[in-house]
Amino acid sequence: MPAPYSAAALKPSAQVQQQHRVAAGQHRCGEHDAVVPAEVARHHEHAAPGRWCCSAVVQHVAAPAEAVWSVVRRFDQPQAYKRFVRSCAVVAGDGGVGTLREVRVVSGLPAASSRERLEILDDERKVLSFRVVGGEHRLRNYRSVTTVHPSPAAPGAATVVVESYVVDVPAGNTREDTRVFVDTIVKCNLQSLARTAEKLAGGRACP
């Protein structure tokens, strides 16, 4: 049986400053208003009834948005940058919306597997969203949205990635416990994404 969340179980641990505000019955999670274009900001507004937690992590990447998106959009290959994923198998679908994947995670986490459904795959706006629909874990009603944007400071050479999520708070945990734990996983994943995309972009620049 998975154990309660503990931020100390992950290294490096990290806590991202949060700023929440309510808009039209939704919760916009995290500090990202200044870096998310208005046309995709709505994707980071989550309906979260009951005992829930939502948050967002922002990652700056020294690579063009197209290079970053080429890694993010591969729903069938999360292990390309998600360091806690041991393996992934598509169990239904062709890679489009509705595709189901079965993810196995590395040992040491309070989880063994996760079944996830692709909810949004928008290549034009560079938005990907998935929902956890089963598996052996404690992330009930987990939904994630990742958006990829050219950096305002260097649109052709740098990127801003925002990943927000909403999840139920498990019994025995507080919102803060849950937020710190999941933020740590997301932050580690996005830091790995940055390294992967930067290496990819560097390789493409070579003759």
C-alpha positions as CSV (number, residue, x, y, z in Angstrom):
1,M,0.0,0.0,0.0
2,P,1.5,3.3,-1.0
3,A,2.8,5.4,2.0
4,P,1.7,9.0,2.6
5,Y,3.5,11.7,0.7
6,S,6.8,13.0,2.0
7,A,8.8,15.7,0.3
8,A,11.9,14.3,2.0
9,A,11.4,11.1,-0.1
10,L,12.6,13.0,-3.2
11,K,15.9,14.7,-3.9
12,P,16.4,17.4,-4.6
13,S,13.4,18.6,-2.7
14,A,11.9,21.9,-3.7
15,Q,9.0,24.1,-2.8
16,V,7.8,26.6,-5.4
17,Q,6.2,29.8,-4.2
18,Q,2.4,29.8,-4.8
19,Q,-0.1,32.5,-5.6
20,H,-3.7,31.4,-6.1
21,R,-6.6,33.4,-7.3
22,V,-10.1,32.5,-8.3
23,A,-11.5,33.4,-11.8
24,A,-15.0,32.5,-13.0
25,G,-15.4,29.5,-10.6
26,Q,-11.9,28.1,-11.5
27,H,-8.6,28.2,-9.7
28,R,-5.6,29.6,-11.6
29,C,-2.7,27.8,-10.0
30,G,0.8,29.2,-9.5
31,E,2.7,32.3,-10.6
32,H,2.6,32.3,-14.4
33,D,0.4,35.1,-15.6
34,A,3.3,37.1,-16.9
35,V,4.6,34.3,-19.1
36,V,1.5,32.6,-20.4
37,P,-0.2,34.0,-23.5
38,A,-3.8,34.9,-22.9
39,E,-5.2,32.5,-25.4
40,V,-3.8,29.5,-23.5
41,A,-4.0,30.8,-19.9
42,R,-7.5,29.2,-19.5
43,H,-5.9,25.8,-19.7
44,H,-4.2,26.5,-16.3
45,E,-7.5,27.2,-14.6
46,H,-8.7,24.1,-12.8
47,A,-12.1,23.2,-11.3
48,A,-11.2,21.7,-8.0
49,P,-14.1,20.8,-5.7
50,G,-13.7,19.1,-2.3
51,R,-10.3,18.3,-0.7
52,W,-8.0,19.3,-3.6
53,C,-4.7,20.9,-4.3
54,C,-3.5,22.8,-7.3
55,S,-0.2,24.3,-8.3
56,A,2.0,25.3,-11.3
57,V,5.7,25.2,-12.0
58,V,7.5,27.4,-14.5
59,Q,10.7,26.3,-16.3
60,H,12.9,28.4,-18.6
61,V,14.7,26.5,-21.3
62,A,17.6,27.7,-23.5
63,A,16.2,26.1,-26.7
64,P,13.5,27.0,-29.3
65,A,9.9,26.2,-28.5
66,E,9.7,23.8,-31.4
67,A,12.5,21.7,-29.9
68,V,10.9,21.7,-26.5
69,W,7.5,20.8,-27.9
70,S,8.9,17.9,-29.9
71,V,9.8,16.2,-26.6
72,V,6.7,17.2,-24.6
73,R,4.1,16.1,-27.2
74,R,5.3,12.5,-27.3
75,F,2.6,11.1,-25.0
76,D,4.0,7.6,-25.7
77,Q,7.5,8.5,-24.4
78,P,7.3,10.3,-21.1
79,Q,10.5,8.6,-20.0
80,A,12.4,10.8,-22.5
81,Y,12.5,13.4,-19.8
82,K,10.5,12.3,-16.8
83,R,13.1,10.9,-14.5
84,F,10.7,9.0,-12.2
85,V,9.2,7.0,-15.1
86,R,10.7,3.5,-15.6
87,S,8.7,2.5,-18.6
88,C,5.6,3.4,-20.6
89,A,3.3,1.3,-22.9
90,V,0.4,2.6,-25.0
91,V,-2.6,0.3,-24.2
92,A,-5.2,2.0,-26.4
93,G,-5.3,4.7,-29.1
94,D,-3.0,6.0,-31.8
95,G,-1.3,8.9,-30.0
96,G,-4.2,11.3,-30.4
97,V,-6.7,12.5,-27.8
98,G,-8.2,9.6,-25.9
99,T,-5.0,7.5,-26.0
100,L,-4.3,5.5,-22.8
101,R,-0.8,4.8,-21.5
102,E,0.4,2.6,-18.7
103,V,3.3,4.1,-16.8
104,R,5.6,2.2,-14.4
105,V,7.5,4.3,-12.0
106,V,10.9,3.8,-10.4
107,S,11.2,2.3,-6.9
108,G,11.2,4.6,-3.9
109,L,8.0,6.4,-4.6
110,P,4.6,5.8,-2.9
111,A,3.4,4.4,-6.3
112,A,4.0,1.5,-8.7
113,S,2.0,2.3,-11.8
114,S,-0.3,4.9,-13.4
115,R,-2.8,4.7,-16.2
116,E,-3.2,8.0,-18.0
117,R,-5.5,9.4,-20.7
118,L,-4.5,12.1,-23.2
119,E,-7.0,14.9,-22.9
120,I,-5.5,17.7,-25.1
121,L,-2.9,17.6,-27.8
122,D,-2.8,21.0,-29.5
123,D,0.2,21.3,-31.8
124,E,-0.7,24.9,-32.8
125,R,-0.8,26.3,-29.3
126,K,1.6,23.7,-27.9
127,V,-0.7,22.4,-25.1
128,L,-0.7,18.9,-23.7
129,S,-3.0,17.7,-21.0
130,F,-3.5,14.2,-19.4
131,R,-5.7,12.8,-16.6
132,V,-4.8,9.9,-14.4
133,V,-7.6,7.3,-14.6
134,G,-6.2,4.3,-12.8
135,G,-3.1,2.5,-11.4
136,E,-1.5,1.8,-8.1
137,H,-0.8,5.2,-6.5
138,R,-2.3,8.0,-4.4
139,L,-2.9,10.7,-7.0
140,R,-6.6,10.5,-7.3
141,N,-8.3,12.8,-9.8
142,Y,-4.9,14.1,-11.0
143,R,-5.0,16.2,-14.1
144,S,-1.9,17.9,-15.6
145,V,-1.7,20.7,-18.3
146,T,1.6,21.6,-19.9
147,T,2.0,24.6,-22.2
148,V,5.1,25.6,-24.2
149,H,5.8,29.3,-25.2
150,P,8.5,31.2,-26.9
151,S,10.3,33.3,-24.3
152,P,9.4,37.0,-24.5
153,A,13.1,37.8,-23.9
154,A,14.4,35.6,-26.8
155,P,11.5,34.2,-28.8
156,G,13.6,32.3,-31.4
157,A,16.1,30.9,-29.0
158,A,14.4,30.3,-25.6
159,T,11.2,28.9,-24.2
160,V,9.0,29.1,-21.1
161,V,7.3,25.9,-20.1
162,V,4.4,25.9,-17.6
163,E,3.0,22.8,-16.0
164,S,0.0,23.0,-13.8
165,Y,-2.0,20.3,-12.1
166,V,-4.9,19.6,-9.8
167,V,-5.2,16.5,-7.5
168,D,-7.2,15.3,-4.6
169,V,-5.5,15.6,-1.2
170,P,-5.1,12.0,0.1
171,A,-6.4,11.0,3.5
172,G,-3.7,11.6,6.1
173,N,-2.1,14.5,4.2
174,T,-2.6,18.2,4.1
175,R,-2.8,20.4,1.0
176,E,0.8,21.6,1.7
177,D,2.1,18.1,2.0
178,T,0.6,17.2,-1.3
179,R,1.7,20.4,-3.1
180,V,5.3,20.2,-1.9
181,F,5.5,16.5,-3.0
182,V,4.0,16.9,-6.4
183,D,5.7,20.2,-7.1
184,T,9.0,18.5,-6.4
185,I,8.3,15.7,-9.0
186,V,7.1,18.3,-11.6
187,K,10.1,20.5,-11.0
188,C,12.5,17.6,-11.4
189,N,10.8,16.6,-14.6
190,L,10.9,20.1,-16.1
191,Q,14.5,20.5,-15.2
192,S,15.2,17.2,-17.0
193,L,13.1,18.4,-20.0
194,A,15.2,21.6,-20.2
195,R,18.4,19.5,-20.4
196,T,16.9,17.1,-22.9
197,A,15.6,19.9,-25.2
198,E,18.8,21.9,-25.0
199,K,20.8,18.9,-26.0
200,L,18.4,18.2,-28.8
201,A,18.6,21.8,-30.1
202,G,22.4,21.8,-29.9
203,G,22.5,18.6,-31.9
204,R,20.3,20.1,-34.6
205,A,22.5,23.2,-34.8
206,C,25.5,21.0,-35.8
207,P,26.2,20.4,-39.5
